């Protein structure tokens, strides 16, 4: 068991240095020695060197120890190894500006580097990471504390070929630790870092909705589109115009699902109508529909763990409970209103294309999808199991939409006449092509077209 203790120290008129002490606790004292007891012991020791009660500095052999900077944190052996490896490339930066301040980059001949960023009490830090190379295998890891412990991990970004060239990450308080681990050696810095401070942001809103169609507004996590901070706690209250209306919350690339009993929501926890939901990032839009029992409801979003992600934004609107999607199909999986029976599966489960009535079209037996007849037997499958391209020259049941050969056989293939392919068993679809080319084609029946 280990404890990491840190403190700021300086000589008269010199710069402030921060140092660490690693304290190893014998196995016989585990459970007896805690972070609180170590902190209390160090504070009591420094009081002997303070000139008065409440003094913020202690003079020890000409060194001034800044007592408010004292911290003690329990760590494991992995953290000690990481701190040891970064001793030759350590950066400390006090950030007081509300404008981005460039940080000193890593030393490329080192394998790792560590930055400690500190803001004034009551402020939050924003770190801006920009990849400068098109390809690399470096890793940047950001922690919401002085100690690079997994318990305080905010995010880990790997490689220069990310979709986002720039990533902005927020802390919950006035300390942040950044660790760089080099991949392949580069002569140039693979990234640049800058930081700035922000005052603490509240995330509380009350919204009065109106009986209007379409989206009525948007709500965002603090510092959107930057990563939301690890201590995010948003409370949004919606006041409905009438009891006949429901509330729709629409997201892009983010969806909600019911959380299991002991599930940890690593991408945002939501409390809606006394239900606990977990957020998950995806690629498709999603709509959470609320059928309310009162004229108002409250939605709470929190970051349950230190691990965060890109800022979240939702659009809110109302819908008629008796007819949520006028003229469209309500997809129960995604909550979206989608076209029905248009040949495209908009719902993940394909329910919007089931039990469709195909007018003057071929109906796929697999999912009732409607396909234009001119696409049947064209050597390009349109049905999920390519049933529109099967049995194209075999006899099928005769209907108004089939071609009749001279021997009475009906073909599935539309308009097979004179296409240089023998489709009828008696070849009657190709027999009279030379003769018919000199006469009127007015008696031909074009399957799947209208003239």
C-alpha positions as CSV (number, residue, x, y, z in Angstrom):
1,X,0.0,0.0,0.0
2,X,1.4,3.4,-1.0
3,X,0.6,7.1,-0.4
4,X,1.7,10.0,-2.6
5,X,2.2,13.3,-0.8
6,X,2.9,16.5,-2.6
7,X,3.7,20.1,-1.5
8,X,4.8,23.4,-3.0
9,X,8.1,24.8,-1.7
10,X,10.4,27.8,-2.5
11,X,13.3,29.9,-1.2
12,X,12.8,33.6,-0.6
13,X,12.3,35.2,-4.0
14,X,12.6,32.0,-6.0
15,X,10.1,30.0,-8.1
16,X,7.7,27.6,-6.4
17,X,8.7,23.9,-6.9
18,X,6.4,21.0,-6.4
19,X,7.8,17.7,-5.0
20,X,6.4,14.3,-4.2
21,X,7.0,11.9,-1.4
22,X,6.1,8.2,-1.8
23,X,5.2,6.6,1.5
24,X,5.1,2.8,1.7
25,X,2.9,1.3,4.4
26,X,3.9,-2.1,5.8
27,X,1.3,-4.8,5.4
28,X,0.9,-5.0,9.2
29,X,-0.4,-1.4,9.2
30,X,-2.8,-1.6,6.3
31,X,-6.2,-0.5,7.5
32,X,-4.6,1.5,10.4
33,X,-2.8,4.0,8.3
34,X,-5.1,6.0,6.0
35,X,-5.0,9.1,3.9
36,X,-6.6,11.1,6.7
37,X,-4.0,10.0,9.3
38,X,-1.1,10.7,7.0
39,X,-2.5,14.2,6.1
40,X,-3.1,15.0,9.8
41,X,0.4,13.8,10.8
42,X,2.1,16.0,8.1
43,X,0.0,19.0,8.9
44,X,0.9,18.7,12.6
45,X,4.6,18.4,11.8
46,X,4.6,21.6,9.7
47,X,2.8,23.5,12.4
48,X,6.0,23.5,14.5
49,X,7.6,25.5,11.8
50,X,4.8,28.1,11.3
51,X,5.2,31.5,12.8
52,X,1.5,31.7,13.9
53,X,-1.7,29.7,13.9
54,X,-3.4,29.8,10.6
55,X,-0.1,30.7,8.8
56,X,-0.1,29.3,5.2
57,X,3.7,28.8,5.1
58,X,6.2,26.9,7.2
59,X,9.9,27.9,7.2
60,X,12.1,24.8,7.3
61,X,15.9,25.5,7.0
62,X,15.2,28.5,4.7
63,X,12.6,26.7,2.6
64,X,9.1,28.0,2.6
65,X,6.5,25.2,2.4
66,X,3.1,26.4,1.1
67,X,0.7,24.4,3.3
68,X,-2.5,24.8,1.2
69,X,-0.9,22.9,-1.6
70,X,-0.4,19.8,0.6
71,X,-2.2,16.7,-0.8
72,X,-2.1,13.1,0.1
73,X,-3.5,10.4,-2.2
74,X,-3.5,6.5,-2.0
75,X,-1.9,5.0,-5.1
76,X,-0.7,1.7,-6.4
77,X,2.6,0.5,-7.8
78,X,1.6,1.3,-11.4
79,X,1.3,5.0,-10.6
80,X,4.7,4.9,-8.9
81,X,6.3,3.3,-12.0
82,X,4.6,6.0,-14.2
83,X,5.8,8.9,-12.0
84,X,9.3,7.5,-12.0
85,X,9.4,7.1,-15.8
86,X,8.3,10.7,-16.2
87,X,10.8,12.3,-13.8
88,X,13.1,13.4,-16.7
89,X,10.2,15.1,-18.6
90,X,8.0,16.8,-16.0
91,X,6.0,19.9,-16.6
92,X,4.1,22.1,-14.1
93,X,1.9,24.9,-15.3
94,X,-0.2,27.3,-13.2
95,X,-3.1,28.3,-15.5
96,X,-4.9,31.5,-14.6
97,X,-5.9,32.8,-18.1
98,X,-9.4,32.5,-19.5
99,X,-7.7,32.4,-23.0
100,X,-5.7,29.4,-24.2
101,X,-2.1,29.2,-23.0
102,X,0.3,27.0,-24.9
103,X,2.0,24.3,-22.9
104,X,5.6,23.3,-23.3
105,X,5.7,20.2,-25.5
106,X,7.2,16.8,-24.8
107,X,10.8,15.9,-25.3
108,X,10.7,13.5,-28.3
109,X,13.8,11.6,-27.1
110,X,11.9,10.7,-23.9
111,X,9.5,7.8,-23.8
112,X,6.9,9.6,-21.6
113,X,6.2,13.0,-20.1
114,X,3.8,14.3,-17.4
115,X,2.1,17.6,-17.0
116,X,0.5,18.9,-13.8
117,X,-2.0,21.8,-14.5
118,X,-3.3,23.9,-11.6
119,X,-6.0,26.6,-11.6
120,X,-7.2,28.9,-8.9
121,X,-9.6,27.3,-6.4
122,X,-13.2,27.4,-7.6
123,X,-12.1,27.2,-11.3
124,X,-12.1,24.4,-13.9
125,X,-9.4,23.6,-16.4
126,X,-10.0,23.0,-20.1
127,X,-7.2,21.1,-22.0
128,X,-7.0,21.5,-25.7
129,X,-5.2,18.6,-27.5
130,X,-4.4,19.0,-31.3
131,X,-2.8,16.3,-33.3
132,X,-0.2,17.7,-35.7
133,X,0.9,14.6,-37.7
134,X,-1.2,12.5,-40.1
135,X,0.0,9.3,-38.5
136,X,1.5,8.3,-35.1
137,X,0.9,5.8,-32.3
138,X,1.3,8.1,-29.3
139,X,-1.1,8.1,-26.4
140,X,-2.4,11.0,-24.3
141,X,-4.1,10.2,-21.0
142,X,-5.9,12.8,-18.9
143,X,-6.8,12.5,-15.2
144,X,-9.0,14.6,-13.0
145,X,-6.6,14.8,-10.1
146,X,-2.9,15.2,-9.2
147,X,-2.3,11.5,-9.3
148,X,-2.5,9.5,-12.6
149,X,-4.8,6.9,-11.2
150,X,-7.4,4.9,-13.2
151,X,-10.0,6.0,-10.6
152,X,-9.6,9.6,-11.9
153,X,-9.3,8.8,-15.6
154,X,-11.1,11.4,-17.8
155,X,-10.2,10.1,-21.3
156,X,-7.4,8.3,-23.2
157,X,-6.8,9.3,-26.8
158,X,-4.6,7.2,-29.1
159,X,-2.9,7.9,-32.4
160,X,-3.0,10.9,-34.8
161,X,-5.5,9.4,-37.2
162,X,-8.5,10.2,-35.1
163,X,-11.7,11.6,-36.5
164,X,-11.3,14.7,-34.4
165,X,-8.1,16.6,-34.9
166,X,-8.8,18.7,-31.8
167,X,-10.1,17.3,-28.5
168,X,-11.1,19.5,-25.6
169,X,-11.4,18.0,-22.1
170,X,-12.6,19.6,-18.9
171,X,-11.6,18.9,-15.3
172,X,-14.0,18.9,-12.3
173,X,-11.8,21.1,-10.2
174,X,-8.5,23.0,-10.1
175,X,-6.0,20.1,-10.8
176,X,-5.4,18.0,-14.0
177,X,-2.7,15.5,-14.9
178,X,-1.7,14.7,-18.5
179,X,0.5,11.8,-19.4
180,X,2.1,11.3,-22.8
181,X,3.4,7.9,-23.8
182,X,5.5,7.8,-27.0
183,X,4.7,5.3,-29.7
184,X,7.1,5.3,-32.7
185,X,9.9,7.9,-32.6
186,X,9.1,11.1,-34.4
187,X,11.4,14.1,-35.1
188,X,8.5,16.4,-34.7
189,X,6.0,16.8,-31.9
190,X,2.9,14.7,-32.8
191,X,0.6,17.1,-30.9
192,X,0.3,20.5,-29.2
193,X,-1.3,21.2,-25.9
194,X,-2.9,24.4,-24.5
195,X,-5.0,25.1,-21.4
196,X,-7.3,27.7,-20.0
197,X,-9.6,28.2,-17.0
198,X,-13.3,28.6,-16.6
199,X,-15.5,29.4,-13.7
200,X,-17.7,26.6,-12.4
201,X,-20.8,26.2,-14.6
202,X,-24.3,25.3,-13.4
203,X,-26.5,23.1,-15.5
204,X,-30.0,23.8,-14.4
205,X,-32.9,24.9,-16.7
206,X,-36.7,25.1,-16.7
207,X,-38.4,25.0,-20.1
208,X,-42.0,26.0,-20.8
209,X,-43.1,24.2,-23.9
210,X,-45.8,25.4,-26.4
211,X,-48.3,23.6,-28.6
212,X,-46.1,24.1,-31.7
213,X,-44.8,21.5,-34.2
214,X,-41.1,20.7,-34.6
215,X,-38.2,21.2,-32.3
216,X,-38.7,24.0,-29.8
217,X,-35.1,24.4,-28.5
218,X,-31.9,22.6,-27.5
219,X,-30.1,21.8,-24.2
220,X,-26.4,21.1,-23.8
221,X,-24.0,19.8,-21.3
222,X,-21.6,22.4,-19.8
223,X,-18.9,23.6,-22.2
224,X,-20.5,21.9,-25.2
225,X,-19.0,20.7,-27.6
226,X,-16.0,20.1,-25.3
227,X,-16.0,16.9,-23.3
228,X,-18.4,17.3,-20.4
229,X,-16.7,17.5,-17.0
230,X,-16.4,14.5,-14.6
231,X,-18.7,16.2,-12.1
232,X,-21.5,17.1,-14.6
233,X,-24.9,17.2,-13.0
234,X,-27.6,18.6,-15.2
235,X,-31.2,19.1,-14.1
236,X,-33.8,20.1,-16.8
237,X,-37.4,20.6,-15.9
238,X,-40.0,20.6,-18.7
239,X,-43.5,22.1,-18.3
240,X,-46.0,20.8,-20.8
241,X,-48.8,22.8,-22.5
242,X,-51.5,20.1,-21.9
243,X,-52.0,16.6,-20.6
244,X,-52.6,15.3,-24.2
245,X,-49.0,16.0,-25.2
246,X,-45.9,13.9,-24.7
247,X,-42.3,15.0,-24.5
248,X,-39.7,14.0,-27.2
249,X,-36.0,14.3,-26.5
250,X,-34.0,13.8,-29.7
251,X,-30.2,13.0,-29.9
252,X,-27.7,12.7,-32.7
253,X,-25.3,9.8,-32.3
254,X,-26.4,9.0,-28.8
255,X,-29.1,6.8,-27.4
256,X,-30.6,5.8,-24.0
257,X,-31.4,2.3,-22.7
258,X,-32.6,0.9,-19.4
259,X,-29.7,0.3,-17.0
260,X,-29.5,-3.0,-15.2
261,X,-29.4,-3.2,-11.4
262,X,-25.6,-2.9,-10.9
263,X,-24.6,-1.5,-14.3
264,X,-22.2,1.5,-14.3
265,X,-23.1,4.1,-16.9
266,X,-19.7,5.1,-18.3
267,X,-21.1,7.4,-21.0
268,X,-23.7,9.3,-18.9
269,X,-26.4,8.4,-16.4
270,X,-30.0,9.6,-16.9
271,X,-32.9,9.6,-14.4
272,X,-36.2,10.0,-16.3
273,X,-39.6,9.3,-14.7
274,X,-37.9,7.4,-11.9
275,X,-36.1,5.2,-14.4
276,X,-32.3,4.9,-14.5
277,X,-31.0,4.9,-18.1
278,X,-27.5,4.7,-19.5
279,X,-26.3,6.7,-22.5
280,X,-24.4,5.1,-25.3
281,X,-22.7,6.8,-28.3
282,X,-23.6,5.5,-31.7
283,X,-24.0,6.6,-35.3
284,X,-27.8,6.9,-35.6
285,X,-30.3,9.5,-34.3
286,X,-32.4,8.5,-31.4
287,X,-35.6,9.9,-29.7
288,X,-36.7,9.2,-26.1
289,X,-40.5,9.7,-25.9
290,X,-42.1,10.4,-22.6
291,X,-45.8,9.8,-22.0
292,X,-46.4,12.0,-19.0
293,X,-48.8,11.6,-16.1
294,X,-48.4,15.2,-14.9
295,X,-48.0,18.6,-16.6
296,X,-44.2,18.7,-15.8
297,X,-41.3,16.3,-15.6
298,X,-37.6,16.5,-14.6
299,X,-34.7,15.0,-16.5
300,X,-31.4,14.5,-14.7
301,X,-28.1,13.7,-16.5
302,X,-24.9,13.0,-14.4
303,X,-21.4,11.7,-15.1
304,X,-21.5,8.7,-12.8
305,X,-17.7,8.1,-13.2
306,X,-14.7,10.3,-14.0
307,X,-14.6,8.9,-17.5
308,X,-16.3,11.3,-19.8
309,X,-16.9,11.9,-23.5
310,X,-17.9,14.5,-26.2
311,X,-20.4,17.1,-25.1
312,X,-24.1,16.1,-25.4
313,X,-26.9,18.1,-27.0
314,X,-30.6,17.3,-27.2
315,X,-33.5,18.8,-29.1
316,X,-36.9,18.9,-27.3
317,X,-40.4,19.0,-28.8
318,X,-43.9,17.8,-28.0
319,X,-46.1,15.2,-29.8
320,X,-49.8,14.2,-29.6
321,X,-50.0,11.1,-27.4
322,X,-53.0,9.7,-29.5
323,X,-51.1,10.1,-32.8
324,X,-47.3,10.5,-32.2
325,X,-46.3,10.3,-35.9
326,X,-49.1,11.7,-38.2
327,X,-48.8,10.0,-41.6
328,X,-45.7,8.1,-40.6
329,X,-44.6,5.0,-38.7
330,X,-43.4,5.2,-35.0
331,X,-40.2,3.1,-34.7
332,X,-40.4,1.8,-31.1
333,X,-36.7,0.9,-31.0
334,X,-35.4,4.4,-31.8
335,X,-38.4,6.5,-31.0
336,X,-38.2,8.1,-34.5
337,X,-41.0,8.8,-36.9
338,X,-40.1,7.2,-40.3
339,X,-41.7,6.6,-43.7
340,X,-43.6,3.3,-44.0
341,X,-43.4,0.8,-46.8
342,X,-41.0,2.9,-48.9
343,X,-38.6,0.0,-49.5
344,X,-36.0,1.2,-47.0
345,X,-35.7,-0.2,-43.5
346,X,-35.5,2.8,-41.3
347,X,-36.2,0.9,-38.0
348,X,-33.4,-1.4,-36.8
349,X,-35.9,-4.2,-36.6
350,X,-37.4,-3.5,-40.0
351,X,-41.0,-3.2,-38.7
352,X,-41.6,-0.2,-40.9
353,X,-41.4,-2.5,-44.0
354,X,-43.4,-5.4,-42.7
355,X,-47.0,-6.3,-43.8
356,X,-46.8,-3.8,-46.7
357,X,-49.3,-3.9,-49.6
358,X,-47.5,-3.6,-52.9
359,X,-49.5,-1.9,-55.6
360,X,-48.3,-2.8,-59.1
361,X,-45.0,-4.0,-57.5
362,X,-43.2,-7.2,-56.7
363,X,-43.5,-8.1,-53.0
364,X,-40.5,-9.7,-51.3
365,X,-41.6,-12.7,-49.4
366,X,-38.8,-12.2,-46.8
367,X,-40.0,-8.9,-45.4
368,X,-42.9,-7.7,-47.5
369,X,-40.7,-5.1,-49.1
370,X,-42.1,-3.6,-52.4
371,X,-39.8,-3.6,-55.4
372,X,-40.6,-2.1,-58.8
373,X,-41.2,-4.7,-61.5
374,X,-38.5,-3.3,-63.8
375,X,-36.0,-4.2,-61.1
376,X,-37.1,-7.9,-61.0
377,X,-34.8,-10.3,-62.7
378,X,-32.3,-7.5,-63.6
379,X,-29.4,-9.4,-62.1
380,X,-29.3,-6.9,-59.2
381,X,-30.9,-8.3,-56.0
382,X,-33.3,-5.9,-54.3
383,X,-34.9,-8.3,-51.7
384,X,-32.9,-9.2,-48.6
385,X,-32.5,-12.8,-49.8
386,X,-32.4,-12.0,-53.5
387,X,-35.8,-13.6,-54.1
388,X,-36.5,-11.1,-56.9
389,X,-33.7,-12.7,-58.9
390,X,-34.7,-16.3,-58.4
391,X,-36.7,-18.6,-60.8
392,X,-36.6,-15.9,-63.5
393,X,-37.1,-18.5,-66.3
394,X,-39.4,-20.9,-64.4
395,X,-43.1,-21.0,-64.7
396,X,-45.0,-19.0,-62.1
397,X,-48.6,-18.4,-61.2
398,X,-50.2,-16.2,-63.8
399,X,-51.3,-12.7,-62.8
400,X,-52.0,-9.3,-64.4
401,X,-48.3,-8.6,-63.9
402,X,-46.7,-11.7,-65.5
403,X,-45.8,-12.4,-69.1
404,X,-47.6,-15.2,-70.9
405,X,-45.7,-17.4,-73.3
406,X,-47.3,-19.0,-76.4
407,X,-47.6,-22.3,-74.6
408,X,-49.4,-20.7,-71.6
409,X,-46.4,-20.6,-69.3
410,X,-46.2,-17.4,-67.2
411,X,-42.9,-15.8,-66.4
412,X,-41.8,-13.8,-63.4
413,X,-39.4,-11.7,-65.6
414,X,-41.1,-8.5,-66.8
415,X,-41.0,-7.7,-70.6
416,X,-38.8,-10.7,-71.7
417,X,-39.6,-10.1,-75.4
418,X,-36.8,-9.8,-77.8
419,X,-34.0,-9.2,-75.2
420,X,-31.8,-11.8,-76.9
421,X,-32.4,-14.2,-73.9
422,X,-34.7,-17.2,-74.3
423,X,-37.0,-17.2,-71.3
424,X,-40.1,-19.2,-72.4
425,X,-39.9,-23.0,-72.6
426,X,-41.1,-22.8,-76.2
427,X,-38.8,-19.8,-77.0
428,X,-41.9,-17.8,-78.1
429,X,-40.5,-14.7,-76.4
430,X,-37.7,-14.6,-79.1
431,X,-39.3,-16.3,-82.1
432,X,-41.0,-13.3,-83.8
433,X,-38.5,-10.6,-83.1
434,X,-37.5,-10.0,-86.7
435,X,-41.1,-10.0,-87.9
436,X,-42.4,-7.7,-85.1
437,X,-39.6,-5.2,-85.6
438,X,-41.4,-4.2,-88.9
439,X,-44.8,-3.8,-87.3
440,X,-46.5,-1.8,-84.6
441,X,-45.8,-2.7,-81.0
442,X,-49.1,-1.3,-79.7
443,X,-50.3,-4.7,-78.5
444,X,-47.3,-5.3,-76.2
445,X,-47.9,-5.2,-72.5
446,X,-45.1,-3.4,-70.6
447,X,-44.8,-5.0,-67.2
448,X,-44.0,-2.6,-64.4
449,X,-44.4,0.6,-66.4
450,X,-47.2,3.0,-67.2
451,X,-47.6,4.7,-70.6
